[in-house]
Amino acid sequence: MNDLMSFYIHRLWKDRFVRSINPGIRQALSSSSSAHTNSPGTPTAPEAQRILDIAGGTGDIALRLLDHATLINNDLNTKVIISDINPEMLAEGRKRMAQTAYAKTGRISYLEANAEDLSAIESSSIDLYTVAFGIRNFTSIPNTLREAYRVLKPGGVFACLEFSKVGNPLLNTVYKRWSFGAIPLIGQLVAGDRDSYQYLVESIERFPGQREFEGLIKGAGFMVPRDSGSDVDNGEEGGRGWENLTGGVACIHKGIKPVL
């Protein structure tokens, strides 16, 4: 259904999301350096980067994260915790991951949890927190962001891929007509479930726009990195704290927990 509704573009968004995070880079840098040793001539093993993928039950993003760390950064240490509130989604993720090269590596673990209460995870223990197309469905976004801040290490990164607001009026008109006209109908014809897909487009419409969501991230205590150029569309000379995809249909947001 995701392929049909987005014309396969969601796959490109997810790939771009993971590339922008560049998981495993810390280990790749550590392993390429011989400056840190336990004893003369004996390099220390790089510390495994811990990634928490929220609302990641199917393993879609987790698999991309591990592939990037392994294949791009030559990192065999990064580990991913796949967390979801839905046990059935986690079961699907387990089945999917069982068919991959990571099945018996110890690099994947699973956690059934509410993103607003991650009490099973210690404070300041996570290097990277990811959530893709999930946060708009959470009861309290501010509570979710505060929990993300708590579990991240100082210097850790919060990264979110989510639907957002289209800036171009013409594209926005086309997008709205497709969303409210076609997507519920596709849901009815293909999945026999119009109501769920009607909820999908309504939840996208209710989700905060780019600037408002950036404000929520800052409100949770995060520093928001800004791009190197100016955001011409919004008249900002200092750059914007997000990356629009397909004109803002989707958007990548990041926050960094300050190193105190």
Buried (B, 14 or more C-beta within 10 A) or exposed (E): BEEEBBEEBBEBBBEBBBEEBBBBBBBBEBBEEEEEEEEEEEBBEBEBBBBBBBBBBBBBBBBBBBBBBBEBBEBBBBBBBBBBBEEEBBEBBBEBBEEBEBEEEEBBEBBBBBBBEBEEBEEEEBBBBBBBBBBBBBEEBEBBBBBBBBBBBEEBBBBBBBBBBBBEEEBBEEBEEBBBEBBBEBBBEEEEEBEEBBBBBEEBEEBBBBEEBBBBBBEBBBBBEBEEEBBEEEEBEEEBBBBBBBBBBBBBBBBBBEEE
